[in-house]
Amino acid sequence: MGRCIYGGIFEPENPNSLADSNTGFRKDVLSVLKELNIPIFRYPGGNFVSSYRWQDGIGPKHLRPRRPELAWLTEESNQFGTDEFMQFCKEMNAEPYICLNMGTGTLEDALAWLEYCNSSANTYYANLRRENGHSEPYKVKYWSLGNEVWGPWQVGQMESQDYAKKAFQWAKALKLLDPSIQLISCGETGYADWDRVTLKKLVPVVDYHSIHIYTVSEGNHAVNVMGPAAAEKALEISKSLIDLAKIESGLDKQVTICFDEWNVWDPVRAPGEKGAEEHYDLSDALAVASWLNVFVRKADIVKIACIAQSVNVISPIITSPKGLFKQTTFYPLKLFATLMQGTSLNVHVGSPSHTGKTVPDWVEKLEKNAGGDEKLTKYIDVSAVLDDSKDEVRLAIVNRHATEGYTIPIRFGPACNVSGGTVQVYEVWSADLKDNNGWDGERVQIVEKQLPWSGEYSVKQHSFQLLVFKVELQ
């Protein structure tokens, strides 16, 4: 899609010598991506996958066919394919995650792709991988059964019952070929009837259920930062639907959520068919931080979450042939990726709440009837983790209010005492919510400071801060 791969990650003909001469990967891009400590990459789509023929992207590059691309009405050169993706994941020290074509693709194609990637047998596609210079299997663990098959924009759209029957048969066959793989069913939003129907059928044969949600700003900061509340509610509903399906099937197995497409994206502001190159501001960075707080709070059910996408396309990084810059959204991603590791903690937050418009509007309707502790649209949005390897508690705090700062008392449980008398602070803030980063400089970055700890912390209006406490555990 757009310039994510070509001109982003992969640019062998870069005129400024920014590409690795052996791999064609942009050296500057990989260096910056590594700052995000990324554990997994999903490939090759997205809507793109539903008419993608994986066999076109292997073998000698001069023999790879150029094909019409139906998701975004472009052309696909196939110069970047399976083997290049696996090399990229190796460079990034990340797990590859492959999404299968359940649009124009067949079960035979899917089995062939799995054989090519994972088989050590003396069989056709395993030998073809060897002929292409890759003697050892790639051992791809994660495979999803199609992308957004429910969508009318999708090549090969299906009804929920038809998809569930087909995916069930695919799952059986794929696990016959490689029982070690983890399969992901194609969900919708987590709260749609599609999710109920497909989970009821597929829980016995899958390990994860995929859901997709994007949030939009509509030019309204409150709408922007409160959008992730829909994802939090969706996860609660998804968890219940999984539990219901397990009860009805009589199974005792773990099935969790793979939230493999999420982000702030306004398709009017950044149309997909034009490359979806969002130019994010501080409000968007705070929305992304709110998204990430949801995932930490819901770590019991969310085991994979993939922001879409990595470079140029609704992305934290924008490139040109001469270089790149980090968007505002890069910085909350970096702080969560590098510091919010460990065990997710329960947090209790008392805070004023947003009472106006939300997108989707059902969040606003639910919030009207929710008690204070149950509200998902609190201005002070918090997640917390314990890293017991370093005896640290980290708090991610978003003040989503556009104009009001708050002084927040922070209390720990009786078995946890703050030690050292200081708190390490990482702050993402700028005076203007519309401040963004660009070729002329980065107005939104991380500011680090160490402050004496007094039992409370003052947060600026429209700010994100990550607080690191040294603690003594009893």
Phi, psi and omega in degrees: 000125176056225184254029179294305179274293186282116185091355177243272178289323192234115181209071185303330184263023180305126186286352184246021176059032179272350181264146173293130186292339181270318186259336186083359180285142175290116183296320181292323180293313180297323179299316181287320177301325181295337176296338183271359173054048189283125183269344187203144174233133179262138187207149000261008180180176015074170181304330180308322189294336189286355169225022183270130176256103189298332181295338179290341188255024176232165177085187182305133188293330181287348179259356183284130184284146173269129188236152168293141182247119194270341183289317184240011175056051177236201176235145180247122182278339182064020176285339173247118183223205187302311184293324177293321178297318180294322176295319178299313179298322178296316179299325184270357183054045184235156176284135170280144179225118185254132175261127185273148179279104175254019174265275177275349184282161178244166175299324178299318177298317182296316178296323178295319179295317178298318178297315180301318185279323195242346189276141172253010183282170176267064184235169193305303187286329173296319178290328177295321176300318179296318179298331179276008172096017184231090190290326185263145176299151179279341178055052178288121186273321190255127180223127179252148186268073176088168181232125173043045184298341180285344191277137179293342176278354189273135170292118181090027177308142180226160167286155186301317181295321181292317178298314184300318179296316181293314182296327178299316180291321176299315183300315179302313184292318181297321180283340170294320181287320180214095183295346185278347186287158175252127184253144183238122177281155181271107176262183177251254181261354184093339178240013180267160178296332174307317182296319179297313184294314184290322178296319180304322181275323194260347180309322180296339189240359180240166181248336180221158173237124184273137169227153181232130171215135169243147176249154183233160181260328188051030180074013184238117183301315182298318176300319182298305187281340178271351181306318181299347175302326178297322179292322180296316178294322179300322180292323177296317179292317179301316179301319179293321178294322176295315179300318179298315180296322178293320178297314183292331180270351180072023184259147173241086181215159179273125169231124184236183185262135169250099183272075196269010164213118174207153174170175167270120180209122174252102184296342175285318180287326184220081184299138180299321182289350176251015175101353175050047181269083176294143172248101191278148176245187182298321178303319179294323178297320178291326175295317178297319177299322177294320174304312185292327174300319178302314184295324178292315179298327183257031184296344177291332184246332179267113179251341175223136174215118184247115173291139176251120000233194189270323185220132174068313184273113185034059199233157175282355183228133175240134182243160164224172176301341183263344183169205182206166167221158180266126178287169179302325183289344179300322192285317171297324175301316182295317181295317178295317185293328185261337185242331184272057178252151178125220183253127178292134181253150171290139176232142174244122184237123170258121187202149169301155184237153172290135183239007183263210185296142170229156172232114006286159186288342181292338176297314179302319181294318179293322183295330180298330183258001183273146173288166184304316181291337185268351185294140180260358184246037176292144178292323176266112186246125192224141162227162183213148176225155172249122171255094186285349175290337179241005183052054181230141167249130180244130179246125174260116186238122174251122168266107187271358180286135185290330189232345186256130168268162181221148168258119190250117169287135182239122182240140178254161178293167186295341181267009186224122178240136176287134179243160174089338175077007179225164174229135175272129186240136172239116188242136172243113186200153170207157186295328184247126179301336182270002178296137178224177178253155181192192181294341179269004178134166181249106180278338180245115179218191176262130173249127180258142176203153175243129186234151172295143183263126183242001182100354177214161181221135180263121180257138177288164173299151179036067183222158171234134176219144176244119184256132180244118180250133166281133185228157170249124182260135179259000000 
